[in-house]
Amino acid sequence: MDNAKRGIISNAVGLLILASVSWAMELTRTAALALAINWLVFLVHALPNDSEKFFDATGSVTYLAMGAYSVATSWSAQWDGTNLRQFVNPALMTIWCVRLGSFLLTRIIKDGGHDSRFVEFRKHWLRFLGVWTIQSIWCFLVASPVLVVVTSEACSTGASLLDVAGWCIWAFGFVFEVVADQQKSAFRADPSNKGKFITAGLWSRSRHPNYFGEITMWIGISVSSSSCLHGAQWMAWLSPLTTFVLLMKVSGVPLQEAQGEKRWGSDPEYQWYMKHTPCIVPALCPPPAYDSKAKPLLQ
């Protein structure tokens, strides 16, 4: 299949998913806002400059804009001074969004504004547009537990035990992701580690501890939101599922580990690390240290 057909299909399927899910959850205007932001950045910057430099930053802006729009159009009419859920959940999303967005933007600028994930997609403008369409979908799906809480009258109630549990889960995931990112940044900043792969800290317990933190945060938000969901609003649980699928099957683990295999695939120590270290969920105890006398694991 050529790139033009792939682009048409990705955009058509993406628009269908976004329209149907947002209609069912009564959030069509918010979904349209997400799509408009991504298409605008694509038309103004990405397409004319053949650049993905602001892709991650656009995702962050999309989250912030959806949250702000939902609060501005719904929250004020329902806020009674006691509903912590409608205050805390969008605040948690904002904290996560600003932290992760600034981290990713700083990293891409250091790398010269290029992201290897987009090489294939930039071969045709329709396929490139499809990436931005898909980003609007995943931003909407991931943020949906927060959007539902802010806009639903049923969620205009006092905090419950589910809320407290969800916020604690979110806090654990947030700290986990921040620590993992900081450990990797410090590792890369050390000149003596040039050309090496990280196996220290949280990275000794999981090959992708930052992704574990990311998934955990959205599970926490969804747990909190479950205090007041009903009907089609239960589709908000697509949030952690979408995060898991994207990281495990699309833009996270597959790309990261393909790059790792290309760089270190013939290194016995890397083979040992891949074999003995869990992919996402951290091991309670560190995997066994590399044994140079062990038989090579990969051929």
PEHUUR-V710109 format. One record per residue. N is the residue number from 0. RES is the residue in one small letter. OMEGA is omega in whole degrees, 0 to 359 (NA if undefined). D_FIRST is the distance of its C-alpha to the first C-alpha in Angstrom with 2 decimals. Layout:
# PEHUUR-V710109
n={N/N}
res={RES/RES}
omega={OMEGA/OMEGA}
d_first={D_FIRST/D_FIRST}
This chain:
# PEHUUR-V710109
n={0/1/2/3/4/5/6/7/8/9/10/11/12/13/14/15/16/17/18/19/20/21/22/23/24/25/26/27/28/29/30/31/32/33/34/35/36/37/38/39/40/41/42/43/44/45/46/47/48/49/50/51/52/53/54/55/56/57/58/59/60/61/62/63/64/65/66/67/68/69/70/71/72/73/74/75/76/77/78/79/80/81/82/83/84/85/86/87/88/89/90/91/92/93/94/95/96/97/98/99/100/101/102/103/104/105/106/107/108/109/110/111/112/113/114/115/116/117/118/119/120/121/122/123/124/125/126/127/128/129/130/131/132/133/134/135/136/137/138/139/140/141/142/143/144/145/146/147/148/149/150/151/152/153/154/155/156/157/158/159/160/161/162/163/164/165/166/167/168/169/170/171/172/173/174/175/176/177/178/179/180/181/182/183/184/185/186/187/188/189/190/191/192/193/194/195/196/197/198/199/200/201/202/203/204/205/206/207/208/209/210/211/212/213/214/215/216/217/218/219/220/221/222/223/224/225/226/227/228/229/230/231/232/233/234/235/236/237/238/239/240/241/242/243/244/245/246/247/248/249/250/251/252/253/254/255/256/257/258/259/260/261/262/263/264/265/266/267/268/269/270/271/272/273/274/275/276/277/278/279/280/281/282/283/284/285/286/287/288/289/290/291/292/293/294/295/296/297/298}
res={m/d/n/a/k/r/g/i/i/s/n/a/v/g/l/l/i/l/a/s/v/s/w/a/m/e/l/t/r/t/a/a/l/a/l/a/i/n/w/l/v/f/l/v/h/a/l/p/n/d/s/e/k/f/f/d/a/t/g/s/v/t/y/l/a/m/g/a/y/s/v/a/t/s/w/s/a/q/w/d/g/t/n/l/r/q/f/v/n/p/a/l/m/t/i/w/c/v/r/l/g/s/f/l/l/t/r/i/i/k/d/g/g/h/d/s/r/f/v/e/f/r/k/h/w/l/r/f/l/g/v/w/t/i/q/s/i/w/c/f/l/v/a/s/p/v/l/v/v/v/t/s/e/a/c/s/t/g/a/s/l/l/d/v/a/g/w/c/i/w/a/f/g/f/v/f/e/v/v/a/d/q/q/k/s/a/f/r/a/d/p/s/n/k/g/k/f/i/t/a/g/l/w/s/r/s/r/h/p/n/y/f/g/e/i/t/m/w/i/g/i/s/v/s/s/s/s/c/l/h/g/a/q/w/m/a/w/l/s/p/l/t/t/f/v/l/l/m/k/v/s/g/v/p/l/q/e/a/q/g/e/k/r/w/g/s/d/p/e/y/q/w/y/m/k/h/t/p/c/i/v/p/a/l/c/p/p/p/a/y/d/s/k/a/k/p/l/l/q}
omega={182/186/180/179/178/179/179/182/182/179/181/180/180/180/179/179/182/182/185/182/181/177/181/183/180/180/186/181/178/178/179/177/179/180/182/180/183/179/180/179/177/184/184/185/189/183/181/182/183/189/174/187/185/181/181/178/178/176/179/178/179/178/182/181/179/179/181/179/181/178/184/185/185/191/186/182/185/185/180/177/181/186/181/184/182/174/186/186/175/177/178/179/180/179/179/185/181/181/183/181/179/179/181/180/178/181/183/177/177/181/177/178/181/180/185/179/191/184/182/185/183/183/176/187/179/178/177/177/180/179/180/175/180/178/179/179/184/175/180/182/182/182/188/178/178/182/178/181/183/188/185/177/180/181/180/181/180/180/180/176/177/178/181/179/180/180/178/177/179/182/178/180/181/179/181/181/180/180/180/179/180/178/181/178/178/179/181/182/180/183/181/180/182/179/181/176/186/176/184/176/179/181/173/181/182/178/181/182/177/178/176/178/180/180/181/180/183/169/179/178/181/176/178/182/182/178/188/181/174/178/182/179/177/174/176/177/170/182/179/178/178/179/180/183/180/183/184/189/188/191/184/185/183/181/181/184/173/177/179/179/180/184/189/186/181/181/181/180/177/177/178/180/181/183/190/183/179/182/186/185/185/174/178/177/180/175/180/179/181/178/183/180/181/179/179/185/183/179/NA}
d_first={0.00/3.81/6.72/8.39/6.56/6.77/10.21/11.22/10.63/12.41/15.15/15.71/16.01/18.04/20.37/20.91/21.94/24.14/25.81/26.55/27.88/29.92/31.37/32.45/34.08/35.62/34.11/31.99/33.71/33.19/29.46/29.33/31.22/28.74/25.83/28.02/28.97/25.48/24.25/27.52/27.21/23.65/24.95/28.25/27.43/23.94/22.22/25.16/25.81/22.30/23.93/23.60/27.33/28.37/25.55/27.82/30.80/29.04/28.46/32.19/33.16/31.12/33.05/36.32/35.77/34.93/37.97/40.24/39.20/39.82/43.15/44.23/43.52/44.58/46.40/49.51/50.35/50.26/51.60/55.12/55.78/55.35/51.66/50.45/47.06/46.06/47.23/46.19/42.59/41.39/43.53/41.82/38.37/39.67/41.15/37.96/35.84/38.14/38.59/34.97/33.75/36.43/35.80/32.08/32.80/35.54/33.35/30.52/33.22/34.79/31.50/31.42/29.17/25.97/23.98/21.77/19.63/18.13/17.24/13.50/13.52/15.65/13.24/12.64/15.36/13.55/11.95/15.46/17.07/15.24/17.12/20.34/19.75/19.27/22.38/24.37/23.51/24.56/27.62/28.63/28.17/29.93/32.74/33.21/36.25/38.03/37.13/38.40/41.59/42.38/41.78/43.09/46.78/46.76/46.08/49.11/51.30/52.91/51.22/51.11/50.97/47.20/46.98/49.09/47.13/43.82/45.19/46.48/43.13/41.48/44.16/43.67/39.90/40.45/43.04/40.95/37.95/40.27/42.11/38.98/37.60/41.03/41.42/38.17/39.03/42.47/41.10/38.82/41.70/43.92/43.69/44.75/41.52/39.25/36.60/37.57/36.01/38.00/39.75/42.66/43.60/41.21/38.60/40.83/40.39/36.65/33.71/32.57/35.75/34.55/31.76/34.45/36.50/33.69/32.99/36.75/37.40/35.17/36.66/40.00/39.14/37.86/41.05/43.13/41.27/41.83/45.45/44.75/41.39/41.42/39.10/35.54/36.62/36.14/32.43/33.56/33.24/29.49/30.55/31.26/28.51/25.92/27.54/27.46/23.80/22.74/25.09/24.56/20.84/19.10/20.93/24.20/24.99/21.70/21.59/25.36/25.74/22.99/24.93/28.14/27.09/26.19/29.59/31.92/30.29/33.00/35.80/37.81/38.95/35.41/34.64/37.81/36.89/33.46/35.13/38.11/36.98/35.37/31.97/32.96/36.25/39.05/41.40/44.98/46.27/44.82/43.02/45.10/45.50/43.75/45.64/45.34/46.86/44.21/41.98/38.49/36.10/32.85/32.35}
